[in-house]
Amino acid sequence: MVFWRAAAVSALALSLGGCLSSGDVTGSIGLIGSRKTEPQTQATAARGEAEWRAAAQEWGKHYEARPTDKQAALNYARALRALDQRAQAAAVLQQAALHNPKDQEVLAAYGKALIDVGRFKEAEGVLARAHTPDKPDWRVLSAQGTVADQLGDHAVAQRFYLTALKIVPGEPSVLSNLGLSYALSKQPAEAERVLREAAAHPRADARVKQNLALVLALQGKLAEAEQVLSQSLPPSEVAAYMAYLRQTTGRRA
């Protein structure tokens, strides 16, 4: 039996939400349809924030002028989420969903925004309407897995992730969520195996490697965790994250 501190379990749950958000908003400005990601160094993060602020200002004007415009709402909300203005993004998408109650793109975005603000039961219902069994969306499936994990139903969550992986085999963001789900269900060896696979993918970003480091640290493998972090972060950030891991996991060795 594996026993972990409450802080460690909270860190795993927060990492799940982080993986979800990163797929929507991390990386170069691209608005709807863009999924480009890159490791978030301090310089990249600063440049990205400036770009997202400019996008939020631009699309905010479009949205204010035409609040029923679907694309304006989606782009404005995406910029708001990138700037961590999650409650406002959810409010914008709630209105978009009211104006477009059967639009799956809008429902998918709204469901993810509800996850951002911790409204998991609402997200569960919205995401169920964001795709259909005959035309499943792997990103929605992964989001549904996140909801199930946050609600404590890890077996259901893992089924969602595994179904998504049938559509996009090896997708690092889904593998990362699956690994975290295994960790939450106290299966550390399986969590490590899956997260190592995710981290080895050419498109794995720094967040995926941080999740692997978290699971390694939970098992007391701090040296390995530090080695993983060193692959994508500068030394100062590695030191800061290792201090966080030691505090979160209670490990000192």
Secondary structure, 3 states (H helix, E strand, C coil): CCCCCHHHHHHHHHHHHHHHHHHHHCCCCCCCCCCCCCCCCHHHHHHHHHHHHHHHHHHHHHHHHCCCCHHHHHHHHHHHHHCCCHHHHHHHHHHHHHHCCCCHHHHHHHHHHHHHCCCHHHHHHHHHCCCECCECCHHHHHHHHHHHHHCCCHHHHHHHHHHHHHHCCCCHHHHHHHHHHHHHCCCHHHHHHHHHHHHHCCCCCHHHHHHHHHHHHHCCCHHHHHHHHHCCCCHHHHHHHHHHHHHHHCCCC
